Amino acid sequence: MHLCGCEPKPESGKTVSLLSGSGRPLPSPGPGLCLAIASVPMQLWETPYDPAVGLKQGTVFPSLDLPFFLTGGGTNG
């Protein structure tokens, strides 16, 4: 089973359907409908942290260095 849609076209008179784990056909979104569209903003270049700081922070890019809060009132650090 190929989920990428690269299966060969069915022979004349035959149909191809993908089956779920229960053996039932998977639903189709319909003609012309997309399942998802990703939108990823462009990251602008910035001066990275020094490698030691980047290792500690988990990223070398300051704009990606976001706060992380543990549940229960703890802090990261």
ABEGO torsion letter per residue (X at the ends): XBAAGABBBBBBGBBBBBBBAAGBBBBBAEBGBBABBBBBBBBBBBBBBBAAAAAAAGBABAAABBBBBBBGGBBBX
